[in-house]
Amino acid sequence: MKKIIFGTSLLLTCAQTFAGCFADRCENVIVEKVHILEGGTVGIETSGSEAGLGCDLLQDKYIYLPKTSSNYDQLYSLIVASHASENIVDLFVDEEHDDEMCELIVMSAK
């Protein structure tokens, strides 16, 4: 029994050890806050440090999902479900977008 508890603790610790944001992604993070901003744009804050991303954060805080995104409905549903369940997720942003903003383009739940 002690081995099972130790193994589970080690697994959870390892997953969180490699959590964070860098370049064009946030890996192994939890969606901590979801904000609905002007025009239906969604602002996302995670357990990682979004400042490590290679793009500009919306209002200097948020990865954002604009209402005009082609997969807005699917991403928004996954954002809300992940936030409510506190699941670990990976977020990928378009760091080479014309306006250099951190726009969410892909999200995967673990």
C-alpha positions in Angstrom: 0.0 0.0 0.0 2.9 2.4 0.8 4.4 1.7 -2.6 1.1 2.7 -4.3 0.8 5.9 -2.3 4.4 6.8 -2.9 4.1 6.0 -6.7 1.0 8.1 -7.0 2.6 11.0 -5.2 5.7 10.8 -7.3 3.7 10.7 -10.5 1.7 13.8 -9.5 4.9 15.6 -8.4 6.6 14.8 -11.7 3.7 16.1 -13.8 3.7 19.4 -11.9 7.5 19.7 -12.0 7.4 20.2 -15.8 4.4 22.6 -15.7 4.8 26.0 -17.2 4.7 28.4 -20.1 7.4 28.9 -22.7 7.7 29.9 -26.4 4.3 29.0 -27.9 2.7 26.8 -25.2 1.7 26.3 -21.6 2.2 22.6 -20.7 0.7 20.7 -17.7 -1.2 23.7 -16.3 -4.5 24.2 -14.7 -6.9 26.9 -16.0 -7.3 29.0 -12.9 -9.3 31.9 -14.1 -11.6 32.5 -17.1 -12.7 36.1 -17.9 -15.3 37.1 -20.5 -14.1 40.4 -21.9 -15.5 43.0 -24.3 -17.0 41.5 -27.5 -17.1 38.0 -26.1 -13.3 37.6 -26.1 -12.2 35.1 -23.4 -9.1 35.8 -21.2 -7.4 32.8 -19.7 -5.1 32.6 -16.7 -3.3 29.4 -15.8 -1.2 27.9 -13.0 1.9 28.6 -15.2 3.6 31.9 -15.8 2.2 33.2 -19.0 5.0 35.8 -19.1 7.2 33.0 -20.4 5.3 32.9 -23.7 6.9 34.5 -26.7 4.0 36.8 -27.5 2.1 39.7 -26.0 -0.5 38.9 -23.3 -3.9 40.6 -23.6 -4.0 43.3 -20.9 -0.6 42.0 -19.8 -2.3 39.0 -18.1 -4.3 36.8 -20.4 -3.9 34.2 -23.1 -6.9 35.1 -25.2 -9.5 33.5 -27.4 -11.3 36.0 -29.7 -14.9 35.5 -30.5 -13.9 35.5 -34.2 -11.8 32.3 -33.8 -12.9 29.6 -36.2 -13.1 27.0 -33.4 -14.3 29.4 -30.6 -17.2 27.2 -29.5 -15.1 24.0 -29.1 -12.2 25.8 -27.3 -14.5 27.7 -25.0 -16.3 24.5 -24.0 -13.0 22.8 -23.3 -11.8 25.9 -21.3 -14.9 25.9 -19.1 -14.9 22.2 -18.6 -11.2 22.1 -17.7 -11.6 25.1 -15.3 -14.5 23.5 -13.5 -12.8 20.1 -13.2 -9.3 21.5 -12.6 -7.9 19.1 -15.2 -4.3 19.5 -16.3 -4.2 20.9 -19.9 -1.8 22.0 -22.6 -2.5 25.3 -24.3 -0.8 26.3 -27.6 -0.8 29.9 -28.8 -0.2 31.5 -32.2 2.9 33.6 -31.3 3.5 34.6 -35.0 0.0 36.1 -35.4 0.1 39.5 -37.2 -0.6 41.5 -33.9 1.9 39.3 -31.9 -0.8 38.7 -29.3 -1.1 35.3 -27.4 -4.1 33.9 -29.2 -5.2 30.4 -28.2 -5.2 28.1 -31.2 -5.1 24.5 -29.7 -5.9 23.1 -26.4 -5.7 19.5 -25.1 -6.9 18.1 -21.8 -5.0 15.3 -20.2 
